[in-house]
């Protein structure tokens, strides 16, 4: 069975490699920093990261609604897991 969780560090690396604008990446890093004391991993392709941000990130909750909606889309970016059969 495939582990469908990803660490905040791994997701941060993916966002950085994906060319997320610096301003957005900075805010996401602040949100991840708020969440890290509570949880290190989250279930990919779910609302778990958004729920964690709502519950544990003052950075996220202080943002205007339009900005939160945009970041929700970032937090729900599809993540594909590849299995190497060898």
C-alpha positions as CSV (number, residue, x, y, z in Angstrom):
1,X,0.0,0.0,0.0
2,X,1.3,3.5,-0.9
3,X,1.8,5.9,2.0
4,X,-0.2,9.0,0.8
5,X,1.2,11.3,3.4
6,X,3.9,13.9,2.7
7,X,6.0,16.0,5.2
8,X,5.7,19.7,5.3
9,X,9.4,19.9,4.4
10,X,8.8,17.7,1.3
11,X,5.8,19.8,0.2
12,X,7.8,23.0,0.8
13,X,10.5,21.6,-1.5
14,X,8.0,20.8,-4.2
15,X,6.5,24.3,-4.0
16,X,10.0,25.8,-4.3
17,X,10.9,23.6,-7.3
18,X,7.5,24.3,-8.9
19,X,8.4,28.0,-9.2
20,X,5.9,29.4,-6.7
21,X,6.4,33.2,-6.5
22,X,8.8,34.2,-3.7
23,X,6.1,36.2,-1.9
24,X,3.7,33.2,-1.9
25,X,6.5,30.8,-0.9
26,X,7.4,33.0,2.0
27,X,3.8,33.0,3.3
28,X,3.5,29.3,2.9
29,X,6.8,28.8,4.9
30,X,5.3,30.9,7.7
31,X,2.2,28.8,7.7
32,X,4.2,25.6,7.7
33,X,6.3,27.0,10.6
34,X,3.0,27.6,12.5
35,X,1.9,24.0,11.9
36,X,5.2,22.1,12.5
37,X,4.9,22.1,16.3
38,X,1.6,20.2,16.0
39,X,2.1,18.0,12.9
40,X,4.9,17.2,10.5
41,X,3.1,15.2,7.9
42,X,-0.3,15.5,6.2
43,X,-2.5,13.4,3.9
44,X,-1.8,14.5,0.3
45,X,-4.7,15.3,-2.0
46,X,-7.0,16.1,0.9
47,X,-8.2,19.1,2.9
48,X,-6.0,18.1,5.8
49,X,-3.3,20.8,5.3
50,X,-6.0,23.5,4.9
51,X,-7.6,22.3,8.1
52,X,-4.3,22.4,9.9
53,X,-3.7,25.9,8.7
54,X,-7.2,27.0,10.0
55,X,-6.6,25.4,13.4
56,X,-3.0,26.1,14.0
57,X,-1.7,29.0,11.9
58,X,-2.2,32.6,13.0
59,X,-0.4,33.6,9.8
60,X,-3.1,31.9,7.7
61,X,-6.1,33.1,9.7
62,X,-4.8,36.8,9.6
63,X,-4.8,36.8,5.8
64,X,-7.7,38.4,3.8
65,X,-10.3,35.8,2.6
66,X,-9.2,36.2,-1.1
67,X,-5.6,35.4,-0.2
68,X,-6.7,32.4,1.9
69,X,-8.7,31.1,-1.1
70,X,-5.7,31.3,-3.3
71,X,-3.4,29.6,-0.7
72,X,-6.1,26.9,-0.3
73,X,-5.5,26.1,-4.0
74,X,-1.8,25.9,-3.4
75,X,-2.3,23.6,-0.4
76,X,-4.5,21.3,-2.5
77,X,-2.1,21.0,-5.5
78,X,-2.3,17.4,-6.8
79,X,0.6,15.3,-5.6
80,X,1.4,12.1,-7.5
81,X,3.2,9.2,-5.9
82,X,5.2,6.9,-8.2
83,X,6.2,3.4,-7.2
84,X,9.4,1.9,-8.5
85,X,8.6,-1.9,-9.0
86,X,12.3,-2.8,-8.6
